[in-house]
Every structure is written in structure tokens, then in C-alpha cells.
Amino acid sequence: MNNNVAVPREKLEWSLFGLRLGVFIVLVMWTLDKFFNPEHVAVIFKAFYSISGLSSGISYLLGGLQLILVLSFLIGFQKRWVTLIILVMHFASTFVSFGRYMDPWGPSNLLFFAAWPMLAAIFMLYFFREFDKKLSLEN
């Protein structure tokens, strides 16, 4: 087996773009949830972060800030910082759900395991950010 196989740069760049686009799709849906279903956001904040009474206005504010962040992520703006912020946010949301992993066959808990490959994808995007050049502002 040849361990010195170089991945063609073009393939690597398109692969990283695919990861960035896939992660963006999930993030933008979570962001839109803050606008279209602020009651759901209030339930999530109460259940996972022990923050109760989240108003629709706060949900919209958080959604607006998150929308700026995820659009910046999609276009490759300030990759070092934006991807790091997204990595930290997703890391926190993955670990705040830790109890769900202890009961994987409980109601809807199996879906929480999708957080792990997404966390790995965001880590890869952060780690290889200098190669993530396709359709990116930072080349």
C-alpha cells in the first residue's frame, strides 16, 4: 500500500466545499427555525440550557445573528474565526445533549447522533481551512 498518495488539490477543494455546503444546509435550517418557530426555540433553550421564558424577540435576534454567521460561513468570509465560532457552538450543542446519547432508543434520541459526524465535518473544515477555496471569499 502506498501511503504517499497525494490528493489532487482540485478534488480536495471541491470536497471541502461539499462539506461546507452540507454543514450550511443544517445550520441554516436551525437558523430559520428561530424565525418560523420561536416557540420551539424557547422549548430547546429551556430543556437544554435551563433558560426559560425566551421571547420571540430574543429568538429573532439570535436568528439574525446566527444568519449572519452561517452566511459568512457559506461564503468563506473570515474562515479562521467564523468556522471556529461555528465549531465551538456545535461542540457545545453536541455536549449539552449528552444525556440523549445515554438512551439512544428513547423518544427521538437517535437523531441526536447526527451531531457527531457534523462536528467532525466542522472540525475538518476548520483544520483544512486554507485548502477550502472553492466559491470562497478567502482564497
C-alpha positions as CSV (number, residue, x, y, z in Angstrom):
1,M,0.0,0.0,0.0
2,N,1.4,3.4,-1.0
3,N,0.9,5.8,1.9
4,N,2.4,8.7,-0.1
5,V,-0.6,9.3,-2.4
6,A,-1.3,13.0,-2.9
7,V,-4.9,14.1,-3.2
8,P,-5.3,16.3,-6.2
9,R,-5.8,19.9,-5.0
10,E,-8.9,20.3,-7.1
11,K,-10.6,17.2,-5.6
12,L,-9.7,18.4,-2.1
13,E,-11.1,21.9,-2.7
14,W,-14.4,20.5,-4.1
15,S,-14.7,18.0,-1.2
16,L,-14.2,20.8,1.4
17,F,-16.8,22.9,-0.4
18,G,-19.2,20.0,-0.3
19,L,-18.7,19.7,3.4
20,R,-19.1,23.5,3.9
21,L,-22.4,23.4,1.8
22,G,-23.7,20.4,3.7
23,V,-23.0,21.9,7.1
24,F,-24.5,25.2,5.9
25,I,-27.8,23.5,5.0
26,V,-28.2,22.1,8.5
27,L,-27.1,25.4,10.1
28,V,-29.4,27.5,8.0
29,M,-32.4,25.2,8.9
30,W,-31.6,25.6,12.6
31,T,-31.4,29.4,12.0
32,L,-34.7,29.6,10.1
33,D,-36.3,27.7,13.0
34,K,-35.6,30.7,15.2
35,F,-37.7,32.9,12.8
36,F,-40.5,30.5,11.9
37,N,-40.9,28.6,15.1
38,P,-39.7,30.7,18.1
39,E,-41.8,28.6,20.5
40,H,-39.7,25.6,19.5
41,V,-36.5,27.6,20.2
42,A,-37.9,28.5,23.7
43,V,-38.5,24.9,24.4
44,I,-35.0,23.9,23.3
45,F,-33.4,26.7,25.5
46,K,-35.4,25.6,28.5
47,A,-34.7,21.9,28.1
48,F,-31.0,22.0,27.2
49,Y,-29.7,25.3,28.6
50,S,-32.0,25.9,31.5
51,I,-33.1,29.3,30.1
52,S,-36.8,29.7,30.4
53,G,-39.1,32.4,29.1
54,L,-37.2,33.1,25.9
55,S,-39.3,35.6,24.0
56,S,-40.0,35.7,20.2
57,G,-38.0,38.9,20.0
58,I,-34.9,37.2,21.5
59,S,-35.4,34.2,19.2
60,Y,-35.5,36.6,16.2
61,L,-32.4,38.4,17.4
62,L,-30.5,35.1,17.9
63,G,-31.7,34.1,14.5
64,G,-30.5,37.3,12.9
65,L,-27.0,36.9,14.4
66,Q,-26.9,33.3,13.5
67,L,-27.9,34.0,9.9
68,I,-25.1,36.5,9.5
69,L,-22.7,33.9,10.9
70,V,-23.9,31.0,8.7
71,L,-23.9,33.1,5.6
72,S,-20.4,34.2,6.4
73,F,-19.5,30.5,6.8
74,L,-21.1,29.7,3.4
75,I,-19.2,32.3,1.5
76,G,-15.9,31.6,3.3
77,F,-15.6,35.0,5.0
78,Q,-13.1,35.2,7.9
79,K,-12.8,31.4,7.8
80,R,-10.5,31.2,10.8
81,W,-12.9,32.9,13.1
82,V,-16.3,32.1,11.7
83,T,-15.6,28.4,11.4
84,L,-14.1,28.4,14.9
85,I,-17.2,30.0,16.3
86,I,-19.4,27.5,14.5
87,L,-17.2,24.7,15.7
88,V,-17.5,25.9,19.3
89,M,-21.3,26.4,19.0
90,H,-21.8,22.9,17.6
91,F,-19.4,21.4,20.1
92,A,-21.5,23.0,22.9
93,S,-24.8,21.9,21.5
94,T,-23.5,18.4,20.9
95,F,-22.3,18.0,24.5
96,V,-25.2,19.7,26.2
97,S,-27.3,16.9,24.7
98,F,-25.1,14.2,26.3
99,G,-28.0,12.6,28.2
100,R,-29.7,11.8,24.9
101,Y,-26.7,9.6,23.9
102,M,-27.1,7.5,27.1
103,D,-30.6,6.5,26.0
104,P,-30.3,6.2,22.2
105,W,-33.6,4.4,21.7
106,G,-35.6,6.8,23.8
107,P,-38.1,9.1,22.0
108,S,-36.3,10.9,19.2
109,N,-32.9,10.4,20.8
110,L,-31.4,8.5,17.9
111,L,-31.4,11.7,15.8
112,F,-29.0,13.3,18.2
113,F,-26.2,11.0,17.0
114,A,-26.2,13.0,13.7
115,A,-24.4,15.8,15.6
116,W,-21.2,13.7,15.8
117,P,-20.4,13.5,12.0
118,M,-21.4,17.1,11.7
119,L,-19.0,18.0,14.5
120,A,-16.3,16.0,12.6
121,A,-17.1,17.8,9.4
122,I,-16.9,21.3,11.0
123,F,-13.6,20.2,12.6
124,M,-12.3,19.2,9.2
125,L,-13.3,22.5,7.7
126,Y,-11.5,24.4,10.4
127,F,-8.4,22.2,10.3
128,F,-8.2,22.4,6.4
129,R,-9.5,25.9,6.0
130,E,-6.5,27.1,4.0
131,F,-7.4,24.5,1.3
132,D,-11.1,25.4,1.3
133,K,-11.0,27.7,-1.6
134,K,-13.9,26.8,-3.9
135,L,-16.6,29.6,-4.0
136,S,-14.9,31.2,-1.0
137,L,-14.1,34.9,-0.5
138,E,-10.8,33.9,1.1
139,N,-8.6,32.2,-1.5
